[in-house]
């Protein structure tokens, strides 16, 4: 009886290791896809962008607001995805992640 239980335990361990390796491979594929597609937006130094602020979006009293603020000037882009912004008047804004930005398109 204990021999059967030991075999089941070994099979369970093998299945767990297979599941772990499959999960890790899938996560790596997702990260690669995300990194490839995340940086497609054309944001350059000197361009105008909108900043997404989820704290504005989640408030119930501003139910119809989008959470996008701006436009802001891009002052500097760092290699790891951080961006230094300033308002149109020149006031500096703390560093933000590039994924929270989108290009500003002026309405005509």
Phi and psi in degrees as GROMACS dihedral restraints (atoms count N, CA, C in turn):
[ dihedral_restraints ]
;  ai    aj    ak    al  type     phi  dphi    fc
    3     4     5     6     1   -69.3    20    10
    4     5     6     7     1   -28.0    20    10
    6     7     8     9     1   -65.5    20    10
    7     8     9    10     1   -40.0    20    10
    9    10    11    12     1   -65.6    20    10
   10    11    12    13     1   -41.9    20    10
   12    13    14    15     1   -65.4    20    10
   13    14    15    16     1   -37.5    20    10
   15    16    17    18     1   -65.0    20    10
   16    17    18    19     1   -41.2    20    10
   18    19    20    21     1   -61.8    20    10
   19    20    21    22     1   -41.6    20    10
   21    22    23    24     1   -64.1    20    10
   22    23    24    25     1   -39.6    20    10
   24    25    26    27     1   -63.4    20    10
   25    26    27    28     1   -42.6    20    10
   27    28    29    30     1   -64.5    20    10
   28    29    30    31     1   -40.8    20    10
   30    31    32    33     1   -64.3    20    10
   31    32    33    34     1   -40.2    20    10
   33    34    35    36     1   -63.2    20    10
   34    35    36    37     1   -42.8    20    10
   36    37    38    39     1   -63.2    20    10
   37    38    39    40     1   -41.0    20    10
   39    40    41    42     1   -63.1    20    10
   40    41    42    43     1   -43.3    20    10
   42    43    44    45     1   -63.4    20    10
   43    44    45    46     1   -37.7    20    10
   45    46    47    48     1   -65.8    20    10
   46    47    48    49     1   -42.8    20    10
   48    49    50    51     1   -65.9    20    10
   49    50    51    52     1   -38.5    20    10
   51    52    53    54     1   -64.0    20    10
   52    53    54    55     1   -43.5    20    10
   54    55    56    57     1   -63.9    20    10
   55    56    57    58     1   -40.8    20    10
   57    58    59    60     1   -62.9    20    10
   58    59    60    61     1   -44.3    20    10
   60    61    62    63     1   -68.6    20    10
   61    62    63    64     1   -37.3    20    10
   63    64    65    66     1   -64.7    20    10
   64    65    66    67     1   -43.1    20    10
   66    67    68    69     1   -62.3    20    10
   67    68    69    70     1   -43.2    20    10
   69    70    71    72     1   -63.8    20    10
   70    71    72    73     1   -42.0    20    10
   72    73    74    75     1   -62.2    20    10
   73    74    75    76     1   -43.1    20    10
   75    76    77    78     1   -64.4    20    10
   76    77    78    79     1   -40.5    20    10
   78    79    80    81     1   -64.8    20    10
   79    80    81    82     1   -38.8    20    10
   81    82    83    84     1   -65.5    20    10
   82    83    84    85     1   -39.2    20    10
   84    85    86    87     1   -64.6    20    10
   85    86    87    88     1   -41.8    20    10
   87    88    89    90     1   -63.8    20    10
   88    89    90    91     1   -44.0    20    10
   90    91    92    93     1   -62.6    20    10
   91    92    93    94     1   -42.3    20    10
   93    94    95    96     1   -62.8    20    10
   94    95    96    97     1   -43.6    20    10
   96    97    98    99     1   -62.8    20    10
   97    98    99   100     1   -46.0    20    10
   99   100   101   102     1   -61.0    20    10
  100   101   102   103     1   -46.5    20    10
  102   103   104   105     1   -64.5    20    10
  103   104   105   106     1   -37.4    20    10
  105   106   107   108     1   -64.6    20    10
  106   107   108   109     1   -41.8    20    10
  108   109   110   111     1   -91.9    20    10
  109   110   111   112     1   -16.8    20    10
  111   112   113   114     1   -68.3    20    10
  112   113   114   115     1   -38.5    20    10
  114   115   116   117     1   -92.7    20    10
  115   116   117   118     1    15.9    20    10
  117   118   119   120     1   -73.5    20    10
  118   119   120   121     1   -21.4    20    10
  120   121   122   123     1   -69.1    20    10
  121   122   123   124     1   138.5    20    10
  123   124   125   126     1   -86.4    20    10
  124   125   126   127     1    90.9    20    10
  126   127   128   129     1  -116.3    20    10
  127   128   129   130     1   119.7    20    10
  129   130   131   132     1  -125.2    20    10
  130   131   132   133     1   163.0    20    10
  132   133   134   135     1   -62.8    20    10
  133   134   135   136     1   133.1    20    10
  135   136   137   138     1    94.4    20    10
  136   137   138   139     1   -10.7    20    10
  138   139   140   141     1   -84.6    20    10
  139   140   141   142     1   163.1    20    10
  141   142   143   144     1   -95.4    20    10
  142   143   144   145     1   137.0    20    10
  144   145   146   147     1  -136.7    20    10
  145   146   147   148     1   161.7    20    10
  147   148   149   150     1  -105.5    20    10
  148   149   150   151     1   145.7    20    10
  150   151   152   153     1  -111.8    20    10
  151   152   153   154     1   129.5    20    10
  153   154   155   156     1   -87.8    20    10
  154   155   156   157     1   124.9    20    10
  156   157   158   159     1  -123.0    20    10
  157   158   159   160     1   100.3    20    10
  159   160   161   162     1   -61.8    20    10
  160   161   162   163     1   -23.1    20    10
  162   163   164   165     1   -64.1    20    10
  163   164   165   166     1   -30.3    20    10
  165   166   167   168     1   -75.9    20    10
  166   167   168   169     1   -34.7    20    10
  168   169   170   171     1   -72.9    20    10
  169   170   171   172     1   -32.6    20    10
  171   172   173   174     1   -83.6    20    10
  172   173   174   175     1    -8.6    20    10
  174   175   176   177     1   -75.3    20    10
  175   176   177   178     1   131.3    20    10
  177   178   179   180     1   -68.1    20    10
  178   179   180   181     1   -31.5    20    10
  180   181   182   183     1   -70.1    20    10
  181   182   183   184     1   -18.8    20    10
  183   184   185   186     1  -112.1    20    10
  184   185   186   187     1    52.8    20    10
  186   187   188   189     1   -60.6    20    10
  187   188   189   190     1   -33.1    20    10
  189   190   191   192     1   -94.5    20    10
  190   191   192   193     1     2.3    20    10
  192   193   194   195     1   -76.9    20    10
  193   194   195   196     1   155.2    20    10
  195   196   197   198     1   -92.8    20    10
  196   197   198   199     1   -22.5    20    10
  198   199   200   201     1    92.4    20    10
  199   200   201   202     1    -5.7    20    10
  201   202   203   204     1   -91.6    20    10
  202   203   204   205     1   130.2    20    10
  204   205   206   207     1  -123.2    20    10
  205   206   207   208     1   160.2    20    10
  207   208   209   210     1   136.6    20    10
  208   209   210   211     1  -167.1    20    10
  210   211   212   213     1   -82.0    20    10
  211   212   213   214     1   155.4    20    10
  213   214   215   216     1  -124.9    20    10
  214   215   216   217     1   154.3    20    10
  216   217   218   219     1   -90.2    20    10
  217   218   219   220     1   136.2    20    10
  219   220   221   222     1   -85.2    20    10
  220   221   222   223     1   117.7    20    10
  222   223   224   225     1   -92.1    20    10
  223   224   225   226     1   -41.8    20    10
  225   226   227   228     1  -154.2    20    10
  226   227   228   229     1   140.4    20    10
  228   229   230   231     1  -116.3    20    10
  229   230   231   232     1   125.2    20    10
  231   232   233   234     1   -95.3    20    10
  232   233   234   235     1   155.5    20    10
  234   235   236   237     1   -61.4    20    10
  235   236   237   238     1   -31.8    20    10
  237   238   239   240     1   -86.2    20    10
  238   239   240   241     1     3.8    20    10
  240   241   242   243     1   108.5    20    10
  241   242   243   244     1    -1.6    20    10
  243   244   245   246     1   -81.2    20    10
  244   245   246   247     1   149.1    20    10
  246   247   248   249     1  -135.3    20    10
  247   248   249   250     1   135.5    20    10
  249   250   251   252     1   -97.8    20    10
  250   251   252   253     1   126.3    20    10
  252   253   254   255     1  -115.9    20    10
  253   254   255   256     1   161.8    20    10
  255   256   257   258     1  -142.7    20    10
  256   257   258   259     1   155.2    20    10
  258   259   260   261     1   -73.1    20    10
  259   260   261   262     1   172.6    20    10
  261   262   263   264     1   -65.9    20    10
  262   263   264   265     1   -23.1    20    10
  264   265   266   267     1   -81.9    20    10
  265   266   267   268     1   -14.9    20    10
  267   268   269   270     1   109.5    20    10
  268   269   270   271     1     0.6    20    10
  270   271   272   273     1   -71.6    20    10
  271   272   273   274     1   129.2    20    10
  273   274   275   276     1   -73.2    20    10
  274   275   276   277     1   144.7    20    10
  276   277   278   279     1  -116.3    20    10
  277   278   279   280     1   143.4    20    10
  279   280   281   282     1   -56.0    20    10
  280   281   282   283     1   157.9    20    10
  282   283   284   285     1   -55.5    20    10
  283   284   285   286     1   141.3    20    10
  285   286   287   288     1  -128.8    20    10
  286   287   288   289     1   160.0    20    10
  288   289   290   291     1   -80.0    20    10
  289   290   291   292     1   142.3    20    10
  291   292   293   294     1   -62.0    20    10
  292   293   294   295     1   -27.6    20    10
  294   295   296   297     1   -68.2    20    10
  295   296   297   298     1   -15.3    20    10
  297   298   299   300     1   -92.4    20    10
  298   299   300   301     1    10.0    20    10
  300   301   302   303     1  -116.3    20    10
  301   302   303   304     1   151.6    20    10
  303   304   305   306     1  -143.4    20    10
  304   305   306   307     1   151.2    20    10
  306   307   308   309     1   -61.3    20    10
  307   308   309   310     1   141.8    20    10
  309   310   311   312     1   -86.7    20    10
  310   311   312   313     1   127.1    20    10
  312   313   314   315     1  -115.5    20    10
  313   314   315   316     1   115.9    20    10
  315   316   317   318     1   -71.5    20    10
  316   317   318   319     1   132.1    20    10
  318   319   320   321     1   -80.9    20    10
  319   320   321   322     1   143.9    20    10
